[in-house]
């Protein structure tokens, strides 16, 4: 992973479906640099969801929890 850069902190997250294109999902992420929209198809959305789930399961328990 030599192409890593300083991350932007995610301050907002939303998903939605365009009325005229029910075959795609829009993922909107808000950072300090603005809103970034990503359009994904069903397979991509499921891959993102699986990856997030697997990563979340590996996270350490927060201190004091």
N, C-alpha and C positions, 0 to 999 in steps of 0.2 A: 504494500500500500504506500507507494512512494508519492502518490498524487494527492495526499491529504492536505487540506488547507484549514485555517482556523474556522471552526464551525460558527454558523449563525444560530442564535437561540430561537427556537420555535416558540412563538407567543400565541399562536392561534391555529386551529385545524378544523376543517369542515369538508364534507363530501356532498356531492349532489349529482343530479342527472339532468342534462339539457333536455328541455321539453321536446325538441325536434330530433333528438338523437338518443333514444333509450338504450342504445348498444354501447355507450361509453359512460364512464364515471369521471367526474371532475374532482380532483383532490386539491384543495386550496390550503396553502400553508403561509402563515404570516410570520415574518421575521422583522428584525429592526430595519432591514433594507426594503421592506414592502411585502406585497402579496405575490406569491408564486403559484400559478395554476398548472396542474399536470392532468392530462387527459389519458385515461387508461381503459383498456378493454377488459372483459371479464377475466380472462386468464391472468393478465397482469395484476388486476385487483386481488385475485385470490393468492397469487404469489406474494404480493406485498403483505397481505393479511397473515399468511403463514409465517413469513419471515419475522414480522413484528411479534407474533405469538411466541415463536421459538426463542427470539432474543429476550423477550420479557420474562420468560420462564427461567432464563439464566441469570437474570439480575439478582444481585444480592439483596437481602432484606434490609430496609433502611434502619439505621441505628434507633433504638428506642421503640421499635414497632413490636 
